[in-house]
């Protein structure tokens, strides 16, 4: 379903949204509190699309998302493939509660199995996490950018390749438009997507 996004992709801006709140005193001292949550957001723009058939496919796909009420899985180009040597998925070493920001993987995984900036997710929930330190060796510790949304067990698979984001069209975004000037090319399509938590 989301293949058309990758087929005509011109640019993708992947944003990391970590909310916080703060208080500034009259003496200009600032106190900041991090809210233990996180969401990925994407600004998408297509290339100009040649031909009515493909233009309509993109138009229909974007309109079928109904401004946030329809979920879809998306392997985002470049980001969904690790830069480390991860050639297969791994398993969690032991049980971990929701809320932790580090966990161990089971087995000998070699050097640079995952490197800082690689993405992963778990087989038991859809949240995508970013690795914040390189991961190497036997039963290595993995540190991620935000607390786990759900508990994981020792049998949970850690997906390290072709990491698919569960996305929705951002609610209350501008109307999706389809514009075609002279010739057979459309104007670029643009859309904003957010991770469905």
Order of alpha helices (4+ residues) and beta strands (2+ residues): alpha-beta-beta-beta-beta-alpha-beta-beta-beta-beta-beta-beta-beta-beta-beta
